[in-house]
């Protein structure tokens, strides 16, 4: 949300990945420049973040929702979700953006801890839901991270199921004492 924090984050990425072409901007400026916008904020900030950038979004952009309606948004635990009128956080995002913006649900079940370990393969599948062409483009992004595989999750309504799985994974991480986080891998998929 703040340019100075974005610039610092971009510098952190450049330090970790020297060949990266990255720059930091406040949300509206970043959204103007991107063909794919990824919103990675806690659920309670999702609507306000989308509303803060919706005026700069243009036809053809893809907006990726990583949000999960965890009960922490209402003071409860992260092992439960709250119900949303639209059905899922991704569908809430779709209801807030202008026509012509394709919302895709992805990356909810990937551990942030594992993503930060750049020298390790993530070994996780990413279920990607949304309109066919847009979800294919987001699935391609997954291959940029070693060990990450995009899996076609079908229409955006399926985000309801994937978001619920996040609360399950958080509970399992707690029970098995895995701060680095579990991942999901689907077996038997064709190459």
Residue pairs with C-beta under 8 A, 6 or more apart in sequence:
1 26
1 27
1 49
1 52
2 26
3 24
3 25
3 26
3 29
5 24
6 24
6 25
6 26
6 30
7 23
7 24
8 24
9 24
10 22
10 23
10 24
11 24
13 20
13 22
14 20
14 22
16 118
17 118
24 30
25 33
27 49
27 52
27 53
28 52
28 53
28 55
28 56
30 37
31 37
31 53
31 56
31 57
31 61
32 56
34 61
35 60
35 61
35 62
36 61
36 62
36 63
36 64
36 137
36 138
36 141
37 53
37 57
37 61
37 62
37 63
37 64
38 64
38 66
38 107
39 46
39 49
39 50
39 63
39 64
39 65
39 66
39 67
39 93
40 66
40 107
41 49
41 67
42 67
42 70
42 72
42 73
43 67
43 68
43 69
43 70
43 72
43 73
43 89
44 72
44 73
46 65
46 67
46 89
46 92
46 93
47 92
47 96
50 63
50 93
50 96
50 97
51 96
54 96
54 97
54 98
57 63
57 97
57 98
57 101
58 100
59 99
59 100
59 101
60 100
60 102
61 101
61 102
62 101
62 102
62 103
62 104
62 130
62 134
62 137
62 138
63 93
63 97
63 101
63 102
63 103
63 104
64 103
64 104
64 105
64 106
64 107
64 138
65 89
65 90
65 93
65 103
65 104
65 105
65 106
65 159
66 106
66 107
66 108
67 89
67 90
67 92
67 93
67 108
67 163
68 81
68 89
68 108
68 163
68 166
68 167
69 81
69 82
69 83
69 84
69 88
69 89
69 163
70 78
70 80
70 81
70 82
70 166
70 167
70 170
71 77
71 78
71 79
71 80
71 81
71 82
71 167
72 78
73 82
74 82
76 82
78 167
78 170
79 167
79 168
79 170
79 171
79 174
80 167
81 163
81 164
81 166
81 167
84 91
84 92
85 92
86 92
86 94
86 95
87 157
87 159
87 160
88 105
88 156
88 157
88 159
88 160
88 163
89 105
89 159
89 163
90 103
90 104
90 105
90 129
90 130
90 156
90 159
90 163
91 103
91 156
91 157
91 159
91 160
93 103
94 103
94 156
97 103
102 130
102 131
102 133
102 134
103 130
103 156
104 128
104 129
104 130
104 131
104 134
104 135
104 138
104 156
105 127
105 128
105 129
105 130
105 153
105 156
105 158
105 159
105 162
105 163
106 126
106 127
106 128
106 129
106 135
106 138
106 142
106 150
107 126
108 127
108 159
108 162
108 163
108 165
108 166
109 124
109 125
109 126
109 127
109 162
109 165
109 166
109 169
109 183
109 184
110 122
110 124
110 126
110 148
110 183
111 122
111 124
111 180
111 181
111 182
111 183
112 181
113 179
113 180
113 181
114 120
114 122
114 123
114 124
114 180
114 181
114 183
115 122
115 145
117 180
120 147
121 146
121 147
122 145
122 146
122 147
122 148
122 183
123 147
123 183
123 185
124 147
124 148
124 149
124 183
124 184
124 185
125 148
125 149
125 150
125 151
125 183
125 184
125 185
125 186
126 139
126 142
126 148
126 149
126 150
126 151
127 151
127 153
127 158
127 162
127 184
128 135
128 138
128 139
128 142
128 150
128 151
128 152
128 153
129 135
129 153
129 154
129 155
129 156
129 157
129 158
129 159
129 162
130 138
130 155
130 156
131 155
131 156
135 152
135 153
136 152
138 150
139 150
139 151
139 152
140 150
141 150
142 148
142 149
142 150
143 149
143 150
151 186
151 189
153 159
153 162
165 184
169 181
169 182
169 184
172 178
172 182
173 179
173 181
173 182
176 182
